[in-house]
Amino acid sequence: MDVTVVREQLRAMREASEARPLVFGFAGEPYDPALERFAEGVRDVFQQRGHHFRPEGDGQLRLVFNFVNPGRPRAYRRRAKATFVVAVVLEAHPPDDVLRAGYPLLVRSLANLCVYLVRHPEGIRTFFVTLEQGYYAVAGEFGSRDYFEAVYERLQPLACSQLVIDNVFEPDLPPELWEGDELTRELAEAGRRLDALGLLPAPFPIDQLLSPRDLRHIELLYGIGGLSYGNLSVRKDATRFWMSASGVNKAHMRVVGRDMLLVKGFDPRRAAMILSVPPHVQPRRVSVDAIEHWMIYTEHPQVGAIVHVHAWMEGVRSTLVNYPCGTLQLAQAVADLVRQAPDPGRAVVGLKNHGLTITGPNLRDIFDRLERGFIRQVPME
């Protein structure tokens, strides 16, 4: 399929996704007056912006605010993967570590984002805890009009973004690639180098936090059984590239089709990545950022490898919105910055509140630049 045609289809998909009014609702019980005030404020600000409030049982909900008791967190079980869930939690006392306290609640509630409200002597503070293991504060006096405007400006772009995480597995990988090739060996070595640099946060043990029923729900809905961070890819030829799988430990990639997959295209009709896999292997899904890598490879023939890490470098240009991983909006925002770089073939792009995407002619070039200096903690704002 002509790449220009696909780009136009992607642009139309994004515009349609962002233009459609949100249908939103609440789940759980606002068990405290502060949570009741939050519910009232977000309902008002979203309705004032033209979005539609519906009961929890409405099958068209695209955004759900799930009010979660930190002592007894209950998951919201989506009917569709496109539903964006925000867990809303009120903590009675300031925790020693916001991320350590809030992240398990985010996972247990099966949410995309956690609005973590914390009582302080001077009032309620608000933090957004993200799946990328980060958090940032929301400014403004809790309950004020400016506060709810700020909450809306943060949430609306995320809830309106469109996931592109489906995979189509075609068991047509040539037998000579069933055991990999020189490029998959380079990819595995690059994963080990990431580990040696301390750039592979441990995959989060969601199986220790979720009930077997909720874990099966996530596996069926998204095709994943764990959370891991960062990804790598290397170009095979003009139209294909090898990429790390979703949820795999990048330091121990060995099996083609399970740990590393060959991406051979994108189907805009199904919003799905097309993968060539061995017929005898039960495949894992490719990293959710595959659409971003596909965009970069198809536009820039000089790019031979791409690495995404949860780290930072001074002076990099960054995306303006912390879109969720695996969304068309994040992929296009990163691709736009790569295009604008002085040398797209050796670009370093920041993902707001998230990390870096780095392009290079090969993996060795990227790691040589990484090892010259990076900041392990991604700045949150």
C-alpha distance (Angstrom), angle and dihedral (degrees) to the residues before:
residue distance angle dihedral
M1 . . .
D2 3.80 . .
V3 3.83 109.3 .
T4 3.81 92.3 -142.3
V5 3.81 90.2 55.9
V6 3.81 90.7 49.3
R7 3.81 91.2 50.4
E8 3.78 90.1 52.6
Q9 3.80 90.1 49.7
L10 3.80 89.8 50.1
R11 3.79 91.2 49.7
A12 3.81 90.3 50.8
M13 3.83 90.6 48.3
R14 3.79 91.0 51.9
E15 3.80 94.9 46.9
A16 3.80 91.9 48.3
S17 3.80 91.2 48.8
E18 3.80 93.6 50.2
A19 3.81 96.0 42.6
R20 3.80 96.3 52.4
P21 3.84 112.2 97.2
L22 3.78 114.0 -114.7
V23 3.76 119.3 -110.6
F24 3.80 104.4 -152.4
G25 3.77 138.9 174.5
F26 3.79 146.5 167.1
A27 3.80 133.0 -103.2
G28 3.77 129.0 -171.8
E29 3.79 124.2 20.1
P30 3.82 126.8 -67.5
Y31 3.82 90.1 -131.1
D32 3.83 96.7 -177.9
P33 3.84 133.0 50.8
A34 3.80 88.8 -116.5
L35 3.80 90.5 56.8
E36 3.80 90.4 46.5
R37 3.81 87.8 54.0
F38 3.80 90.5 49.1
A39 3.81 91.8 49.7
E40 3.80 92.2 48.8
G41 3.80 92.7 47.3
V42 3.80 97.4 48.4
R43 3.81 91.8 44.8
D44 3.81 90.4 52.5
V45 3.80 96.3 46.3
F46 3.81 94.0 46.5
Q47 3.79 92.7 47.3
Q48 3.81 91.1 47.6
R49 3.82 87.3 56.4
G50 3.80 91.6 55.0
H51 3.80 101.3 -96.5
H52 3.81 123.7 134.9
F53 3.80 127.7 -120.5
R54 3.80 116.6 -146.1
P55 3.83 135.9 172.3
E56 3.79 118.3 -87.2
G57 3.80 93.6 -104.4
D58 3.81 93.9 58.7
G59 3.80 107.7 119.7
Q60 3.82 91.8 -148.5
L61 3.81 95.6 65.7
R62 3.78 111.4 134.0
L63 3.81 97.0 173.2
V64 3.81 124.9 36.0
F65 3.80 126.6 -174.7
N66 3.80 105.2 -154.0
F67 3.82 112.5 -163.2
V68 3.79 105.5 -145.8
N69 3.80 129.7 -166.7
P70 3.84 105.7 -139.3
G71 3.79 90.2 -143.6
R72 3.83 93.9 51.5
P73 3.81 108.2 21.2
R74 3.81 114.1 -169.9
A75 3.77 123.9 -162.7
Y76 3.78 124.8 -124.7
R77 3.79 107.6 -134.8
R78 3.78 110.2 -147.3
R79 3.77 123.3 -142.3
A80 3.82 90.9 -151.4
K81 3.79 134.3 24.2
A82 3.83 90.9 -125.4
T83 3.82 91.5 68.8
F84 3.81 110.4 106.1
V85 3.82 112.0 -146.8
V86 3.80 124.3 -158.6
A87 3.80 115.9 -167.2
V88 3.82 111.4 -148.9
V89 3.80 114.6 -157.6
L90 3.81 132.2 176.7
E91 3.80 115.7 -153.7
A92 3.80 115.0 -160.2
H93 3.83 94.9 -151.3
P94 3.82 133.5 28.7
P95 3.83 109.3 -94.8
D96 3.79 122.6 -133.9
D97 3.80 89.0 -121.3
V98 3.81 122.1 19.9
L99 3.80 94.2 -158.7
R100 3.79 95.3 46.6
A101 3.82 90.7 49.7
G102 3.81 99.0 38.4
Y103 3.81 103.3 39.5
P104 3.83 96.9 66.8
L105 3.82 88.8 50.7
L106 3.82 89.4 51.8
V107 3.80 90.6 52.8
R108 3.80 96.6 41.6
S109 3.80 91.4 52.1
L110 3.84 91.3 49.7
A111 3.81 89.0 -126.2
N112 3.80 133.1 155.3
L113 3.80 91.4 -142.9
C114 3.79 137.3 9.1
V115 3.80 122.1 -140.7
Y116 3.78 98.2 -153.9
L117 3.80 111.8 -162.9
V118 3.81 115.0 -166.7
R119 3.79 126.8 -169.0
H120 3.80 113.3 -131.8
P121 3.80 127.9 175.2
E122 3.81 88.5 -105.9
G123 3.80 94.9 47.4
I124 3.80 142.9 -75.7
R125 3.79 117.9 -36.2
T126 3.79 122.0 -158.3
F127 3.80 127.2 -144.2
F128 3.78 129.9 178.6
V129 3.82 110.3 -142.6
T130 3.81 113.3 -160.9
L131 3.80 134.8 -157.1
E132 3.81 88.2 -118.2
Q133 3.82 87.0 72.5
G134 3.77 95.5 -104.5
Y135 3.77 137.7 109.9
Y136 3.79 138.5 -164.8
A137 3.78 136.5 -173.4
V138 3.80 127.0 -108.5
A139 3.79 112.9 -137.1
G140 3.79 126.4 -136.5
E141 3.77 137.4 66.9
F142 3.79 109.2 -64.9
G143 3.80 110.9 -103.6
S144 3.80 96.5 16.3
R145 3.79 123.7 123.7
D146 3.81 90.9 -113.9
Y147 3.78 89.5 52.4
F148 3.80 94.0 54.9
E149 3.80 91.1 44.2
A150 3.81 87.8 55.3
V151 3.81 91.3 48.8
Y152 3.81 90.1 50.4
E153 3.81 93.7 48.5
R154 3.80 89.3 52.6
L155 3.80 97.9 44.8
Q156 3.79 106.2 36.6
P157 3.83 97.7 68.2
L158 3.80 90.7 47.7
A159 3.78 94.9 48.7
C160 3.82 91.9 46.7
S161 3.80 94.6 51.3
Q162 3.80 120.1 108.3
L163 3.78 124.6 -128.4
V164 3.80 119.1 -132.0
I165 3.80 100.7 -174.9
D166 3.80 105.5 118.8
N167 3.79 118.2 117.1
V168 3.79 131.9 -154.2
F169 3.82 110.4 -156.0
E170 3.78 115.6 -153.4
P171 3.83 113.4 -172.8
D172 3.79 93.6 -143.6
L173 3.81 102.9 108.0
P174 3.83 106.9 140.0
P175 3.84 112.1 -107.4
E176 3.80 91.4 -120.1
L177 3.84 87.8 65.3
W178 3.81 97.6 47.5
E179 3.80 90.1 96.4
G180 3.80 92.2 38.2
D181 3.79 129.5 -115.8
E182 3.78 139.3 -114.2
L183 3.81 90.3 -68.2
T184 3.82 94.5 54.7
R185 3.80 88.4 49.6
E186 3.81 88.6 52.6
L187 3.80 89.2 48.8
A188 3.81 91.8 51.8
E189 3.80 91.0 48.1
A190 3.81 90.0 49.6
G191 3.80 89.2 54.3
R192 3.79 89.7 53.7
R193 3.81 89.8 49.5
L194 3.81 90.2 53.0
D195 3.77 88.5 53.0
A196 3.81 92.0 48.9
L197 3.82 89.7 52.3
G198 3.80 90.7 52.5
L199 3.80 91.4 -115.5
L200 3.78 97.8 126.1
P201 3.78 109.5 83.1
A202 3.78 108.2 -156.8
P203 3.80 113.3 -90.4
F204 3.79 105.3 -98.8
P205 3.84 110.9 -107.7
I206 3.79 98.1 -126.9
D207 3.81 89.3 162.2
Q208 3.82 87.5 68.2
L209 3.81 92.8 53.2
L210 3.80 103.8 37.4
S211 3.77 129.2 68.7
P212 3.83 115.2 -116.0
R213 3.82 88.1 -107.9
D214 3.82 93.8 53.6
L215 3.79 91.5 43.8
R216 3.83 90.4 54.0
H217 3.81 89.1 48.5
I218 3.82 91.7 54.9
E219 3.80 92.1 44.8
L220 3.81 91.9 51.4
L221 3.80 95.5 43.2
Y222 3.80 99.4 44.0
G223 3.78 104.3 14.2
I224 3.80 92.3 -123.6
G225 3.77 131.9 117.5
G226 3.79 100.3 -172.4
L227 3.78 147.8 13.2
S228 3.78 122.3 -108.2
Y229 3.77 132.1 165.0
G230 3.78 133.4 -128.0
N231 3.80 129.9 13.9
L232 3.79 141.3 -147.2
S233 3.78 136.5 -154.0
V234 3.79 138.8 177.7
R235 3.80 128.6 -162.3
K236 3.81 116.2 -108.6
D237 3.81 97.2 -175.7
A238 3.81 140.9 -40.0
T239 3.81 94.7 -53.0
R240 3.82 107.2 19.4
F241 3.80 137.9 62.5
W242 3.80 137.8 180.0
M243 3.83 115.2 -124.0
S244 3.79 138.7 178.5
A245 3.79 117.0 -101.3
S246 3.79 125.9 -111.7
G247 3.79 115.5 -92.2
V248 3.81 94.4 7.3
N249 3.80 124.4 133.4
K250 3.80 101.2 -110.6
A251 3.81 91.3 -152.9
H252 3.82 91.6 63.8
M253 3.79 107.7 41.5
R254 3.79 111.2 151.0
V255 3.81 115.9 133.0
V256 3.80 121.8 74.0
G257 3.80 110.1 -132.1
R258 3.79 92.3 21.5
D259 3.83 105.8 50.2
M260 3.80 100.6 12.5
L261 3.79 126.5 28.5
L262 3.78 135.8 -167.4
V263 3.81 110.5 -125.1
K264 3.78 110.5 -156.8
G265 3.78 103.8 170.9
F266 3.77 152.6 -32.2
D267 3.81 127.7 -103.2
P268 3.83 109.2 -151.4
R269 3.82 92.5 -170.7
R270 3.81 90.6 63.0
A271 3.83 95.4 26.0
A272 3.80 86.2 -129.1
M273 3.79 138.5 134.2
I274 3.83 114.5 -122.5
L275 3.81 114.0 -135.1
S276 3.78 131.4 -169.1
V277 3.82 109.2 -144.6
P278 3.82 138.2 171.9
P279 3.81 111.7 -94.1
H280 3.84 92.8 -130.0
V281 3.84 98.7 52.9
Q282 3.80 126.9 83.4
P283 3.81 97.1 -131.7
R284 3.77 128.4 -137.5
R285 3.77 120.1 -143.1
V286 3.75 117.6 -93.9
S287 3.81 119.1 -111.2
V288 3.80 113.0 -69.1
D289 3.81 88.6 -120.5
A290 3.81 92.1 66.1
I291 3.82 92.0 107.2
E292 3.82 89.7 56.7
H293 3.81 92.1 50.4
W294 3.83 90.7 45.8
M295 3.81 90.8 54.1
I296 3.80 92.2 50.7
Y297 3.81 96.1 45.3
T298 3.81 94.3 47.6
E299 3.80 93.1 49.6
H300 3.82 99.3 40.7
P301 3.82 115.6 43.9
Q302 3.81 89.8 -177.3
V303 3.81 91.5 65.4
G304 3.80 108.4 97.1
A305 3.81 100.5 168.4
I306 3.80 141.5 15.1
V307 3.81 129.8 -159.5
H308 3.81 126.6 -171.0
V309 3.82 117.7 -165.0
H310 3.79 136.8 170.5
A311 3.79 93.9 -118.9
W312 3.79 137.1 91.7
M313 3.81 143.8 -132.2
E314 3.78 128.1 -155.2
G315 3.79 118.4 -103.8
V316 3.82 99.2 15.9
R317 3.79 122.0 144.5
S318 3.76 110.9 -116.3
T319 3.78 140.4 -160.9
L320 3.80 112.3 -100.5
V321 3.83 98.9 -134.8
N322 3.81 127.6 47.8
Y323 3.81 94.2 -128.7
P324 3.82 115.7 -175.4
C325 3.79 119.1 -96.2
G326 3.77 114.7 -93.4
T327 3.79 95.7 29.4
L328 3.76 126.9 129.4
Q329 3.81 89.4 -130.3
L330 3.81 94.0 57.5
A331 3.81 92.1 45.6
Q332 3.79 92.9 51.5
A333 3.81 93.6 44.2
V334 3.81 90.8 53.8
A335 3.81 93.0 42.9
D336 3.81 89.8 51.6
L337 3.82 91.4 54.4
V338 3.81 92.3 46.7
R339 3.82 88.5 52.4
Q340 3.82 90.7 51.3
A341 3.81 94.5 48.9
P342 3.83 117.8 110.2
D343 3.82 87.4 -117.9
P344 3.84 112.8 18.6
G345 3.80 88.1 -170.6
R346 3.81 90.7 65.3
A347 3.81 103.1 27.3
V348 3.81 130.0 150.3
V349 3.80 112.9 -157.7
G350 3.79 127.6 -177.4
L351 3.80 122.5 -137.8
K352 3.79 107.9 -151.2
N353 3.81 113.3 -107.8
H354 3.79 88.1 -8.8
G355 3.81 121.7 68.0
L356 3.79 145.0 -96.3
T357 3.80 137.7 -48.4
I358 3.81 112.0 -157.8
T359 3.80 126.5 -170.9
G360 3.79 126.9 -161.8
P361 3.79 143.8 157.8
N362 3.81 87.5 -102.0
L363 3.79 140.7 -7.4
R364 3.80 93.1 -98.0
D365 3.80 91.5 59.3
I366 3.82 91.6 50.4
F367 3.80 93.3 50.3
D368 3.80 92.9 46.6
R369 3.81 87.9 57.5
L370 3.81 93.5 42.9
E371 3.78 92.8 52.0
R372 3.79 91.6 54.9
G373 3.77 88.8 72.5
F374 3.78 143.4 -43.2
I375 3.79 137.8 165.9
R376 3.79 111.4 -117.6
Q377 3.81 94.4 -155.8
V378 3.81 113.4 68.6
P379 3.82 109.6 -138.5
M380 3.80 112.3 -116.4
E381 3.79 122.6 -150.1
